[in-house]
Amino acid sequence: MNHLKAGWKQRFHQARLFAAALLAIAFFLPVASCTQFPAPGKDVSTHETEEIEKADETRQRVYTYPYKKVAIDDPMTWSILAAFFWPLAALKFREKAPNLSGLSLNTIELLLCLMTGWIMLNFTMLARLEYGGYIAYGGLFIYAATSLADTVILTWKRARGAMRERRSKALHQ
């Protein structure tokens, strides 16, 4: 029975590692784009964090890259970095402290998945999703699904163990 237990935990770890790698890669890719229509003869004034590609004289496509949004003096920098790199830190924590990774860590991971989803939504809202956005959302979905499945399995095992304990106490009384 131990080999089965180690098997699903190992598969979940591999899925989480793959998801964390996807999120880290997506940090350096364009996650969204939008088309802007400048006045004739004028370029659209954008932040230096966006890349402009001229489609023709009447419109230009603006790409949003998460890594270009990182600035030392910007307070949002830490949330952007955390949104894409917290899974790597969580996996390292799971390796260093395997006895502490239970329901509480899974719950924290699910909350961090919600935070990442919110930040990704802010990047991609009212814009066209680019391949980096698809990769980031895919990695986020995989990580959230494995954390949720792990939480359900651990909760089920804990409830089943508590029921067995109550049943054995009732039989011995």
C-alpha positions as CSV (number, residue, x, y, z in Angstrom):
1,M,0.0,0.0,0.0
2,N,2.9,2.4,0.6
3,H,4.0,2.1,-3.0
4,L,0.6,3.4,-4.1
5,K,0.7,6.2,-1.6
6,A,4.2,7.3,-2.8
7,G,3.0,6.9,-6.4
8,W,0.2,9.5,-6.4
9,K,2.3,11.9,-4.3
10,Q,5.1,11.5,-6.8
11,R,2.8,12.1,-9.8
12,F,1.3,15.2,-8.1
13,H,4.8,16.5,-7.4
14,Q,5.7,16.0,-11.1
15,A,2.5,17.7,-12.2
16,R,3.2,20.6,-9.9
17,L,6.8,20.9,-11.1
18,F,5.6,21.0,-14.7
19,A,3.0,23.7,-13.8
20,A,5.6,25.7,-12.0
21,A,7.9,25.6,-15.0
22,L,5.1,26.7,-17.3
23,L,4.3,29.7,-15.0
24,A,8.0,30.7,-14.8
25,I,8.4,30.4,-18.6
26,A,5.2,32.5,-19.2
27,F,6.8,35.3,-17.2
28,F,9.1,36.0,-20.1
29,L,6.5,35.6,-22.9
30,P,3.8,38.0,-24.1
31,V,0.6,37.3,-22.2
32,A,-1.8,39.7,-23.9
33,S,-2.1,42.2,-26.8
34,C,-4.4,44.8,-27.9
35,T,-4.9,46.9,-31.1
36,Q,-4.8,50.6,-30.7
37,F,-5.8,53.2,-33.3
38,P,-3.6,56.3,-33.1
39,A,-4.4,59.6,-34.6
40,P,-2.9,60.0,-38.1
41,G,0.8,60.7,-38.0
42,K,1.1,60.0,-34.2
43,D,2.3,57.0,-32.3
44,V,0.3,55.7,-29.4
45,S,1.9,56.9,-26.2
46,T,2.5,53.7,-24.1
47,H,4.6,52.7,-21.2
48,E,8.1,51.4,-21.9
49,T,6.8,48.1,-20.6
50,E,4.9,47.3,-23.7
51,E,6.2,46.4,-27.2
52,I,4.5,48.0,-30.2
53,E,4.2,46.3,-33.6
54,K,2.8,48.4,-36.4
55,A,0.2,46.5,-38.3
56,D,-0.4,49.3,-40.8
57,E,-0.9,53.0,-40.8
58,T,-4.2,53.0,-38.9
59,R,-3.5,50.5,-36.1
60,Q,-0.7,49.1,-34.0
61,R,-0.6,46.0,-31.8
62,V,0.7,46.5,-28.2
63,Y,2.0,43.4,-26.4
64,T,2.2,43.1,-22.7
65,Y,5.1,41.2,-21.1
66,P,5.1,40.5,-17.4
67,Y,8.9,40.8,-17.0
68,K,8.8,44.3,-18.4
69,K,6.3,45.4,-15.7
70,V,8.9,44.7,-13.0
71,A,10.5,47.9,-11.6
72,I,12.4,48.4,-8.4
73,D,10.3,51.4,-7.3
74,D,6.9,49.8,-8.1
75,P,5.1,48.2,-5.2
76,M,3.3,45.9,-7.6
77,T,6.6,44.3,-8.6
78,W,6.6,41.8,-5.7
79,S,3.1,40.6,-6.5
80,I,4.0,40.2,-10.2
81,L,7.1,38.2,-9.3
82,A,5.1,36.2,-6.7
83,A,2.4,35.4,-9.2
84,F,4.8,33.6,-11.5
85,F,7.4,32.2,-9.2
86,W,5.7,31.2,-5.9
87,P,5.1,27.6,-7.2
88,L,8.8,27.1,-7.4
89,A,9.2,28.3,-3.8
90,A,6.3,26.1,-2.6
91,L,7.9,23.0,-4.3
92,K,11.2,23.8,-2.6
93,F,9.4,24.1,0.7
94,R,7.7,20.8,0.2
95,E,11.1,19.1,-0.4
96,K,12.7,20.7,2.6
97,A,9.9,20.1,5.0
98,P,7.9,17.0,3.8
99,N,6.2,16.5,7.2
100,L,4.7,20.0,7.1
101,S,3.1,19.7,3.7
102,G,-0.5,18.8,4.4
103,L,-3.8,20.4,4.3
104,S,-2.6,23.8,5.4
105,L,0.0,24.0,2.7
106,N,-2.5,22.9,0.1
107,T,-4.9,25.5,1.3
108,I,-2.2,28.2,1.1
109,E,-1.4,27.0,-2.4
110,L,-5.0,27.2,-3.5
111,L,-5.2,30.8,-2.2
112,L,-2.0,31.6,-4.1
113,C,-3.5,30.2,-7.2
114,L,-6.4,32.6,-6.8
115,M,-4.0,35.5,-6.4
116,T,-2.1,34.4,-9.5
117,G,-5.4,34.1,-11.4
118,W,-6.4,37.6,-10.3
119,I,-3.0,39.1,-11.4
120,M,-3.2,37.2,-14.7
121,L,-6.8,38.5,-15.2
122,N,-5.5,42.1,-14.7
123,F,-2.9,41.5,-17.4
124,T,-5.3,40.0,-19.9
125,M,-8.6,41.7,-19.1
126,L,-10.0,43.5,-22.2
127,A,-7.1,42.3,-24.3
128,R,-6.4,39.5,-26.7
129,L,-4.8,36.5,-25.0
130,E,-1.4,35.7,-26.4
131,Y,0.5,32.3,-26.2
132,G,2.2,33.3,-22.9
133,G,-1.2,33.9,-21.4
134,Y,-2.4,30.4,-22.5
135,I,0.8,28.9,-21.1
136,A,0.4,30.7,-17.8
137,Y,-3.3,29.9,-17.4
138,G,-2.5,26.2,-18.3
139,G,0.2,26.0,-15.7
140,L,-2.1,27.7,-13.2
141,F,-4.9,25.3,-13.9
142,I,-2.6,22.2,-13.5
143,Y,-1.2,23.5,-10.2
144,A,-4.6,24.4,-8.8
145,A,-6.1,21.0,-9.9
146,T,-3.3,19.0,-8.3
147,S,-3.5,21.1,-5.1
148,L,-7.3,20.7,-5.0
149,A,-7.1,16.9,-5.7
150,D,-4.4,16.6,-3.0
151,T,-6.6,18.5,-0.5
152,V,-9.6,16.3,-1.3
153,I,-7.5,13.1,-0.9
154,L,-6.0,14.2,2.4
155,T,-9.3,15.4,3.8
156,W,-11.0,12.1,2.8
157,K,-8.2,10.1,4.4
158,R,-8.4,12.2,7.6
159,A,-12.2,11.8,7.8
160,R,-11.9,8.1,7.1
161,G,-9.3,7.7,9.9
162,A,-11.5,9.6,12.3
163,M,-14.5,7.4,11.5
164,R,-12.4,4.3,12.0
165,E,-11.1,5.6,15.4
166,R,-14.7,6.4,16.6
167,R,-15.9,3.0,15.4
168,S,-13.1,1.2,17.2
169,K,-13.7,3.2,20.4
170,A,-17.4,2.3,20.2
171,L,-16.7,-1.4,19.8
172,H,-14.3,-1.5,22.7
173,Q,-16.7,0.2,25.1
